Amino acid sequence: MQKLLQVDFSFEGPFGKEMATMLTELAQSINNEPGMIWKIWTENEAKQLGGGIYLFADEQSAQAYLEMHTARLKKMGISDVRGVIFDMNKTLSHINHAPLIES
């Protein structure tokens, strides 16, 4: 069953185009993570937050990615990583045009 992963953490930037330029290679590598279907990158410069919303094929893939990503962020000096794996209500999500993949 597909799982949604929400991750956020304190992030001092860069944001916007500068962030996109700096992290393009990382973004491309994420496409190769086992079970990853898509990611929406999130940022809030005013609150100094970064993160993402991911759709994974299953809970095992989402959990493995969360553990790997948390370790990667800690190596970058980010220690307050929050990650939550969610089930989705596909019926209601489809009403609101969620970009879900049928499985």
KAWOZI-V472841 format. One record per residue. SS is DSSP state (alpha for helix, beta for strand, coil for the rest). D_LAST is the distance of its C-alpha to the last C-alpha in Angstrom with 1 decimal. Layout:
SS_D_LAST, SS_D_LAST
//
This chain:
coil_7.8, coil_7.8, beta_11.6, beta_14.0, beta_17.2, beta_20.4, beta_23.4, beta_26.9, beta_30.4, beta_33.9, coil_34.3, coil_37.5, coil_36.1, coil_36.3, coil_34.2, alpha_33.1, alpha_34.0, alpha_35.8, alpha_32.8, alpha_30.6, alpha_33.3, alpha_33.7, alpha_30.1, alpha_28.7, alpha_28.7, alpha_26.9, alpha_24.2, alpha_23.8, alpha_23.6, alpha_20.8, coil_18.5, coil_19.2, coil_18.3, coil_16.0, coil_12.5, beta_13.5, beta_11.4, beta_14.2, beta_17.4, beta_19.8, beta_23.3, beta_25.5, beta_29.3, beta_32.2, coil_35.5, coil_37.6, coil_36.1, coil_35.8, beta_32.1, beta_29.4, beta_25.8, beta_22.2, beta_18.9, beta_15.9, beta_12.2, beta_11.3, coil_8.5, coil_10.6, alpha_14.0, alpha_16.0, alpha_15.2, alpha_16.0, alpha_19.1, alpha_20.3, alpha_20.1, alpha_21.9, alpha_24.6, alpha_25.1, alpha_25.2, alpha_27.6, alpha_29.9, alpha_29.9, alpha_30.8, alpha_33.5, alpha_35.0, coil_35.3, coil_37.2, coil_34.5, coil_34.8, coil_33.2, coil_29.5, beta_27.4, beta_23.8, beta_21.6, beta_18.0, beta_16.5, coil_13.9, coil_12.9, coil_13.8, alpha_11.2, alpha_13.7, alpha_16.4, alpha_14.7, alpha_13.8, alpha_17.5, coil_18.5, coil_16.5, coil_14.4, coil_12.8, coil_9.2, coil_6.4, coil_3.8, coil_0.0
//
